[in-house]
Every structure is written in C-alpha cells, then in structure tokens.
C-alpha cells in the first residue's frame, strides 16, 4: 500500500539522506531567474536516445515558453542507483523514466504522484487499457507507459553471414539457439553470444517457455531452485565450452551496449530489448539485425510485449501541472513522436502509432517490422513484478558470478538465490 517503504528504501536511508544534504540537493521543481518554471527530467539510454530527447524537449520548451527543462541521462545500472539515492533523499526529479520493475517500489515508497490528480493535463484515452493498467498499483495510476518493447537476439549481420551459419528464425528453441552459438564460435573464433546466465530477463523468457513464471499473482517466486539450477547449468556448460562470453567479460556489463561483448567486438550476438539495440549501430561495423527469442522445447514462446518504460512524476514536485504537461507532450504530441521514433519502443498512443508507422525509417523501421512479425504469436505479459525484484536483479547477476568464476556449483548458487529472494520478498 502507498505509505509503506520497502526494504530497499529503508536500508540506507540515513546515509543517502546525508549524501543529499551534503550535496546541497533541493526539492523537486525550482523556479529560474525571470520566473520560468524549471523541471528536472531524467532517463536512461544511449547517445542516440539522448540526442532525440533533447530535440523533443527543445520543442516542448518552445511551446511552453514559461518552462525550462533540465535533462540528464546515464546507462541503466547507473541510472537505477542514482534514482534510488535521489528518491530516498527526497530529491526525486520532477519527471522520471521508470522500468517495469520499479513501479511498485516507487509507488509504495511515496515517490510517485497519483496521476489522477493531474488528469486534466495528461491525456491517456489513446493508450490501450491493458497497457495503461501496468502503471497502476492498488488501482491508482502512478506511471504511464511510454513505449511498447520486446526482447530480441541482436546480432552482427556481417559476422553471422560470413560464418555461413543459418540465420535465426521464428520458433527456434533454446537448444537450437545453443547449437547456432556453438557453430558461430567455431567459425569465428570468438563466443557466439553474451553469457545469458547473468540475465534475469533471459531467464524469465526461458522460464515462461517452460510454462512457469518469475512470480505468482501474490508476488511469491514462481519457480524453484531446481528450475534455476537447470538454467544456470545450461549457461555454465556453454561458457565452459567457449560458446558464450567468459566471466571477466560478463562482469563488465553495466546496462550500456558499449560494454557488452557484442559492443566490444568479442561476441557475435547479445540478448537485449529491441529499441535500445539501436545503440549497436554506431559500434558494430557489420550492422545489426533482430531475431526472435528462443522458445520452449514444445514451441511455447516465453517472449512477450511489455511497456518498454514508463514516465512518472515526483510526488513532491512543486510543479505537478507542468510536469504532467511534459509527460503528455512526450506521449501524445505527433511532432515529438516523429522526433523520438522508436528509441523507447513503439508509441503507446494508438493514433500516433498509426500515423507514424509509414514515417519510420532506418532502425525505427527495423524495430516496428520486428514487432509486427511477432503479432499474434506471443502470450500476455505478466503483471508488474513486486518491488523486491528491483534488488533481486542485482542479486541474480551476483549469484551467477559465483558460478561463472567457478566458486559455486549451479545448484549451490541457485539454492543461495532462492533463500535470499524469499527473504527479500517477505520484507
């Protein structure tokens, strides 16, 4: 329920609040000289997303001459850490980009504004009701989806084609994916992919392909230590073979494409989300393409459409109306949509999605075509995960590090994770 602070917020609240004081942080929403309202807007992403966002914000400021928007962005992992510090210290930005996994945590931690209070400034009628519902906690809308995305295997086109290994196809299984990675590694002399063992997202796709889920409807774990042992055993075997990236490469992952093995040129493919994969264009000389995620042995897909990210407004903003207007502009203005393209996923405003479909080009068109190719084949998305999952993503990767560095067996690490996860979810 709103008002209850989660363990993740409370654990270091005093230290983080002290950091905020020492840094001279003020409350959200200031007023600049000349009487302009100043909004802080933050997001995670890559330079391509940043350049487009700055263009869109400049257009918003032109249309709202009484408002100035201060923007900032960083890679996903750094962004999560910084936002947690700001939120705990009472210094959340006026408008913030949020992940699916953060909604429950920040809503229940009194960080997010009830958007029903600014409904006259924020239009949501053009958003699919089911998609919009993913931003609700206990029936209250705290965040609005900004785009629709799905996972993908993004791969180096030139390397894959030169290897003569058959290109990936829809409906392939995890076993077929592993065989393709082995063939790529043999042909190219480098791992076929980033080790997926460290990724909770990849594990969720694999798990859903087995007919299971990360969480039950009541927020408990939806899988057992045996399930996780199977996944980590599968990944560990591929790593030992040299089929996927080595431990020292995967521990460099920080949420940016630049620090993935594919981005560094030490692997031929990577599991990622479709829109952020645009960041590979500038660093993979052979070009990149998108392929569906592997399915279960019986063809059951684990992949799903989900809100690629959300926009929320700080509960303590001094300017709720102007903050809501910025969110409305980013979601519902057709000129903003043209600038932003598919860098945050396919637009959620149904009218804008139809209007812009024929205008998309380059990688935006690639993302749109990729999603279109999957229409009617994927199962419904799960409900937003419980707040503890935000911390458990880090725990998941950390425990797999013990496997990849051969300090624990897959079984030992899985049992350790289950124990920690159950304790986190109970808190």
C-alpha positions, 0 to 999 in steps of 0.5 A, spaced: 500 500 500 502 507 498 505 509 505 509 503 506 517 503 504 520 497 502 526 494 504 530 497 499 528 504 501 529 503 508 536 500 508 540 506 507 536 511 508 540 515 513 546 515 509 543 517 502 539 522 506 546 525 508 549 524 501 543 529 499 544 534 504 551 534 503 550 535 496 546 541 497 540 537 493 533 541 493 526 539 492 523 537 486 521 543 481 525 550 482 523 556 479 529 560 474 531 567 474 525 571 470 520 566 473 520 560 468 518 554 471 524 549 471 523 541 471 528 536 472 527 530 467 531 524 467 532 517 463 536 512 461 539 510 454 544 511 449 547 517 445 542 516 440 536 516 445 539 522 448 540 526 442 532 525 440 530 527 447 533 533 447 530 535 440 523 533 443 524 537 449 527 543 445 520 543 442 516 542 448 520 548 451 518 552 445 511 551 446 511 552 453 515 558 453 514 559 461 518 552 462 525 550 462 527 543 462 533 540 465 535 533 462 540 528 464 541 521 462 546 515 464 546 507 462 541 503 466 545 500 472 547 507 473 541 510 472 537 505 477 542 507 483 542 514 482 534 514 482 534 510 488 539 515 492 535 521 489 528 518 491 530 516 498 533 523 499 527 526 497 530 529 491 526 525 486 526 529 479 520 532 477 519 527 471 522 520 471 523 514 466 521 508 470 522 500 468 517 495 469 520 493 475 520 499 479 513 501 479 511 498 485 517 500 489 516 507 487 509 507 488 509 504 495 515 508 497 511 515 496 515 517 490 510 517 485 504 522 484 497 519 483 496 521 476 489 522 477 490 528 480 493 531 474 488 528 469 486 534 466 493 535 463 495 528 461 491 525 456 491 517 456 484 515 452 489 513 446 493 508 450 490 501 450 487 499 457 491 493 458 497 497 457 495 503 461 493 498 467 501 496 468 502 503 471 497 502 476 498 499 483 492 498 488 488 501 482 491 508 482 495 510 476 502 512 478 506 511 471 504 511 464 507 507 459 511 510 454 513 505 449 511 498 447 518 493 447 520 486 446 526 482 447 530 480 441 537 476 439 541 482 436 546 480 432 552 482 427 549 481 420 556 481 417 559 476 422 553 471 422 553 471 414 560 470 413 560 464 418 555 461 413 551 459 419 543 459 418 540 465 420 535 465 426 528 464 425 521 464 428 520 458 433 527 456 434 528 453 441 533 454 446 537 448 444 537 450 437 539 457 439 545 453 443 547 449 437 547 456 432 552 459 438 556 453 438 557 453 430 558 461 430 564 460 435 567 455 431 567 459 425 569 465 428 573 464 433 570 468 438 563 466 443 557 466 439 553 470 444 553 474 451 553 469 457 545 469 458 546 466 465 547 473 468 540 475 465 534 475 469 530 477 463 533 471 459 531 467 464 524 469 465 523 468 457 526 461 458 522 460 464 515 462 461 517 457 455 517 452 460 510 454 462 512 457 469 513 464 471 518 469 475 512 470 480 505 468 482 499 473 482 501 474 490 508 476 488 511 469 491 517 466 486 514 462 481 519 457 480 524 453 484 531 452 485 531 446 481 528 450 475 534 455 476 539 450 477 537 447 470 538 454 467 544 456 470 547 449 468 545 450 461 549 457 461 555 454 465 556 448 460 556 453 454 561 458 457 565 452 459 565 450 452 567 457 449 560 458 446 558 464 450 562 470 453 567 468 459 566 471 466 571 477 466 567 479 460 560 478 463 562 482 469 563 488 465 556 489 463 553 495 466 546 496 462 550 500 456 551 496 449 558 499 449 560 494 454 557 488 452 561 483 448 557 484 442 559 492 443 566 490 444 567 486 438 568 479 442 561 476 441 557 475 435 550 476 438 547 479 445 540 478 448 537 485 449 530 489 448 529 491 441 529 499 441 535 500 445 539 495 440 539 501 436 545 503 440 549 497 436 549 501 430 554 506 431 559 500 434 558 494 430 561 495 423 557 489 420 550 492 422 545 489 426 539 485 425 533 482 430 531 475 431 526 472 435 527 469 442 528 462 443 522 458 445 520 452 449 522 445 447 514 444 445 514 451 441 511 455 447 514 462 446 516 465 453 517 472 449 512 477 450 510 485 449 511 489 455 511 497 456 518 498 454 518 504 460 514 508 463 514 516 465 512 518 472 512 524 476 515 526 483 510 526 488 513 532 491 514 536 485 512 543 486 510 543 479 505 537 478 501 541 472 507 542 468 510 536 469 504 532 467 504 537 461 511 534 459 509 527 460 503 528 455 507 532 450 512 526 450 506 521 449 501 524 445 504 530 441 505 527 433 511 532 432 515 529 438 513 522 436 516 523 429 522 526 433 523 520 438 521 514 433 522 508 436 528 509 441 523 507 447 519 502 443 513 503 439 508 509 441 503 507 446 498 512 443 494 508 438 493 514 433 500 516 433 502 509 432 498 509 426 500 515 423 507 514 424 508 507 422 509 509 414 514 515 417 519 510 420 525 509 417 532 506 418 532 502 425 525 505 427 523 501 421 527 495 423 524 495 430 516 496 428 517 490 422 520 486 428 514 487 432 509 486 427 512 479 425 511 477 432 503 479 432 499 474 434 504 469 436 506 471 443 502 470 450 500 476 455 505 479 459 505 478 466 503 483 471 508 488 474 513 484 478 513 486 486 518 491 488 523 486 491 525 484 484 528 491 483 534 488 488 533 481 486 536 483 479 542 485 482 542 479 486 541 474 480 547 477 476 551 476 483 549 469 484 551 467 477 558 470 478 559 465 483 558 460 478 561 463 472 568 464 476 567 457 478 566 458 486 559 455 486 556 449 483 549 451 479 545 448 484 549 451 490 548 458 487 541 457 485 539 454 492 543 461 495 538 465 490 532 462 492 533 463 500 535 470 499 529 472 494 524 469 499 527 473 504 527 479 500 520 478 498 517 477 505 520 484 507 
